[in-house]
Amino acid sequence: MEGADTIAAFIAEPVVGAASGALVPHKDYFKIIRQICEHYDILFIADEVMTGFGRTGSMFAIEDWGVVPDLICVAKGMSAGYSPLGGVIAKDEIYEVFKNGSGSFVHGHTYGGNPLSAAVAVAVVKTILEDNLVENSRTVGEYLLGQLQDKLSSFWYVGDVRGKGLMQGVEIVKNKNTKEPFPASLNIAEKLTVTLMKFGVIVYPGNGMADGENGDQFLLAPPLIITKAEVDDLVERMEAGFCEFEKTISQYK
Ligand SMILES: Cc1ncc(COP(=O)(O)O)c(C=O)c1O
């Protein structure tokens, strides 16, 4: 509608985080996006602020779709949250434009290039590589997904259990078959989060994924060092929390 000339870039999270609870696109999705971007000379940006640095079982989630983006946004996992840090990874051909142009990329922040954050990130990345945490995220993540699907899918109010690596999501619905959501006014995701906290499980609730307003889900993103035994403990607590929540949610059926 707008014309390719008016579009600078396509940006997407390889696995959608807060907006829709670990929604994993079809295996061909990003290949098609990449082709469209190439055809129309549009940059493809992968927002890996949440998914990067092993979270989904690959160093960068987009790797699993077999495509290379032009730019990757990174942050959270790069310093494991211990010190604030964000960055952009660019292809050489993009970097060269700046290098051969003005020679600098004018984009300053008060704390840009912060040495403490940079040192933390170096230590974090070293640990991720030396302790095989990406592999742990993939294998223990697969186990976690299997356990969650096994234990939670049968609850009448669970619409979907999904994710990749150690980034998992659960969708809460009013009708399991039609996936009809609860009205946003009921704040179901927040209520469930409060219940789960009583069982020692911290999740990240989100709303609006069904139609922009309604639709409850939460994200579950345990540390990359989690073991299978700890997953068993987590899933047991989660199941107990879901049983307890059934008493609350049944009045809204
Ligand atoms: C996927 C994603 N992209 C971007 C951001 C924004 O990152 P920052 O706060 O580092 O600008 C977030 C923050 O939660 C995020 O989850």
The ligand as an SDF file (V2000), in Angstrom:
LIG
                    3D

 16 16  0  0  0  0  0  0  0  0999 V2000
   12.0370   -7.7010   22.6060 C   0  0  0  0  0  0  0  0  0  0  0  0
   12.4020   -6.3730   23.2120 C   0  0  0  0  0  0  0  0  0  0  0  0
   12.9030   -5.4090   22.4370 N   0  0  0  0  0  0  0  0  0  0  0  0
   13.2710   -4.2190   22.9410 C   0  0  0  0  0  0  0  0  0  0  0  0
   13.1330   -3.9370   24.2830 C   0  0  0  0  0  0  0  0  0  0  0  0
   13.5870   -2.6190   24.7880 C   0  0  0  0  0  0  0  0  0  0  0  0
   14.8790   -2.7710   25.2450 O   0  0  0  0  0  0  0  0  0  0  0  0
   15.6500   -1.5700   25.9850 P   0  0  0  0  0  0  0  0  0  0  0  0
   14.9090   -1.3450   27.2610 O   0  0  0  0  0  0  0  0  0  0  0  0
   17.0140   -2.1320   26.1920 O   0  0  0  0  0  0  0  0  0  0  0  0
   15.6070   -0.4090   25.0730 O   0  0  0  0  0  0  0  0  0  0  0  0
   12.6050   -4.9030   25.1270 C   0  0  0  0  0  0  0  0  0  0  0  0
   12.4340   -4.6020   26.5560 C   0  0  0  0  0  0  0  0  0  0  0  0
   11.8250   -5.2880   27.3130 O   0  0  0  0  0  0  0  0  0  0  0  0
   12.2280   -6.1500   24.5930 C   0  0  0  0  0  0  0  0  0  0  0  0
   11.7370   -7.1200   25.3670 O   0  0  0  0  0  0  0  0  0  0  0  0
  1  2  1  0
  2  3  1  0
  2 15  2  0
  3  4  2  0
  4  5  1  0
  5  6  1  0
  5 12  2  0
  6  7  1  0
  7  8  1  0
  8  9  2  0
  8 10  1  0
  8 11  1  0
 12 13  1  0
 12 15  1  0
 13 14  2  0
 15 16  1  0
M  END
$$$$
